């Protein structure tokens, strides 16, 4: 499939099937394979990460052979000047996966001209699939699928906060806004909860990588939300090294 032949509505079900297959593979390792190694940055990686990566990358190269893939556990080619590229996190929330807490996902996103235009997040522990493209987002829980949309914020806001990255800068931001409730959560599920109207804000002041956020960002955009840098600029992808800055993701 060439760039000119990429048709998102036709592509989305195939990408969702890849994410589900990767999630089923991850679950075969869950709570059974305790082998954990460390990458160069000291972050943990498991055989589940690597196996899911191989499955997804192979599948995407079959679906879109002309489009390069960038994966946390695989190749990270130079994408400058590329109209399209894939961003993959085969197991987002590896620490939670190791702890057995159930908060982990499979993330796949297609970037077009630095903007995420298609995203799939699969939560294999709960058999929940989230997807979005072209102003249309959905959640599929078991056999039931429904469209999702961000909610209209009220005067008191609900914020999603990270289980493991709640720092002073985030606390100061929350204190400066009318936050009525905080919901702790791990992994990219935070974007999905924003997209389906369970919360209003997800502020993140701390390091993340593009593959951590791209799929969730795509789903949030498709559900009517937005994501900006902390100083209010558009949040774009394909940066050198694929490192993100601070951001604010929000609903309506």
N, C-alpha and C positions, 0 to 999 in steps of 0.2 A: 504493500500500500504506500503510495507516494504522498507527499505533503498535500498535493492537490486533491487526492482522493479521500482524505480524512473527513469522515462524516460522523460527528459526535454521537447522535442518537443510535447509529448502527454499532458504534464502537463500545458504548457504555455497557451493554449486557455481557459482552465478552470479557471486559475488564473486571466486571463484578464476579464473573465465574472464576477468573484467575485468582481474585482475592479470596473467594470462598475456598478454593482448592488449597491455597497457601495457608489459610486459617485452619483447615482440617489437618494439614500436615503439621502445623505448629501444635495443635492439640494432641497429636500422637506423642509429642515430646513432653507435654505439660505434666509436671509432677512425676515424671518417670526418668528423665535424663538429667542428672545433676551436674554434668560437666560444664564448667564455666571457665572461659579464658579471658584474658584482658587484651584490649587493643592498645595501640601506641599511646592513646590519650587516657589510658587506664579505665575506660568504660568497659563494662562486661559484654561478652558476646557468647552465644550458645550455638549448638548445632541446629537448633530450631531456626535461629536467625539466618544461618547460612543456607539451610535447605529451602526455606521459603524464598530467599533471594534467588536461588538458582531456578526455581519453578517460575517465578514471576518474570524474571528477565528473559528466560527462554520463550515464555508465552508472548511477551510484548514484542520480541524480535520477530516472531511469526506473524503477529497481527499487523505490525507497522515496521517493516524492515528498514525503512529509510529514516526512522526516528531514533536518535541516540537515547540510551538509558543511563540515568544517574541514580545509584543506589547507595544507601548507607554502608551496606556490606559488600559492595562490588565496585565496578568501575566508576570513575568520576571524571569523564572526559571534559575538555574545554567546550562550553556551549555558547561562547560568545559568537554572535552572528547567526545562531540557529533560530529558525522561526519556531520550531517545535522541539521539545525534549520531554522525556518522562522523568519524574522524581518518585523514588520508591523508598519506603521504609518497611521492610518485610516483617519486622516485629517491633512496633513502637511500644515502649514500656517494658524493655527487657528486664529492668530491675524488679518490676511488679510480677513479671512472668516467673522470675527466679524465686521470688518470695511466695508465689502461689496465691496472690491476692485477686487475680482475675482481671485486673485493669491493664489490658494490652490489646493492640489492634494491628491490622494489616493496612498499610496506607499506599495508595497508588494515585498519582496525579499527572495530568498532561498539561504542560505549560505551552502557551502560544504567545509569542512576542512578550515574554516576561510575566504574563498573567496566567494564573491557573484557570483553565476553562473546563476541565473535567476532573472529578475527584470521586474516589471510592474509599470508604473506610469500613472494614469488616471487623466486628467484635466477636471473635470465635467462641469465647467462653459463654456468651449470652445469645449466640446465633442471631446477631443483629447486624444488618447491612445498611449503610448509609451511602447515598450517592447524590451527585448533582452535576448539572451542566445547563447552560443556556436558560437561566431563570426557572429551572425546574429541579426541585430537590425532593428526595423521598427517604423514607425509612421502611425497611422490610424486617419484621420480627417474626421469625418462624415462617409460616405460610401467608401471613398478612402483610400487605404493603399499603402505605399511605403517603400522600404528599405531605411535606413539612414546610413550615414558614416561620420566620422569626416573629416574635411578639412585639406589639407596640409598647414601648416602655412607659411605666407610670412615674409617679413622683419619687417613689422609693425603689431603688434598684437592687437586683440580685446579681452578685458577681461570682464567677467560677474562679477558684484558686487552686494552685497546684498542691498536691500532697507533699512534695519534696522540695519545692523551690519558692516558698513563701518568704521573701526577704524584706528588709526594712524599706526599700524603695517601693515595693508593692504595698506594704502596709501604709506608707505615707500617701500613696495614691488613693487607696480605699478610704482613708480617713478624710481626704479632701473632697470626696464625693458622697452623695446621699445613698450609701450602701445599707440596705435594710437587712440583707441576708447574704451569707457566704456559703457556697457549696464546694467542699473539697473534692477534687477529682484528679485522676492520673491519666496520662496518655492523651491522644488526640480526640478522645470522646468529648472533651470539653467543647470543641468546635461543633460537634454533632448536637450536643445539648443546647448550645446557643441557636443552632439552625432550627431546632424543633420547638423553640420558645420556652425552654425551661429556665433560662436566665437571660440577663441583659448584656453583661460585659464579661470579657476575659482579658484582663491586663497581664502582660508578661514583661517583666523587667529582668532580663537575664539571658544567658546564651541558649540559643536553639539553632538547629540547622534547617535548611530549606526542606529537606525530606520529612522533617517533623511536622511542618505546618501546611505544606502545599495542598494535600488532599482535603484537609479540613477547611482551608481557606476557600477552595473551589466550591465545596458544599455550602459553606456559609454565604458566599456570593449568590449562588443559585437560589438560596432560600430568602434572599432579600437583605442580608446583612452586609457588613463590610469589615475590612481590616486595614489599619493604617499604621505607619510608624509612630513612635511616641511623639514626634513633633508634627504630626498631621499630614505627612506625605504619603503617596501611594506605596503600598508594600509590594515590591517586585522581586522576581526570581532570576537566577542565572548570575548571581554575584560571584566575584572571584572567591574561591574557597567554599562557596555555598553556605557561608555563615550568616545567620540573621542578626538583626539588631532588635531592640525593644519594640514591642507592638501593643496596640489595643485592638482587640476583636470585639465587635458589638453587633447587637441585633438591630431592631428597627430604628 
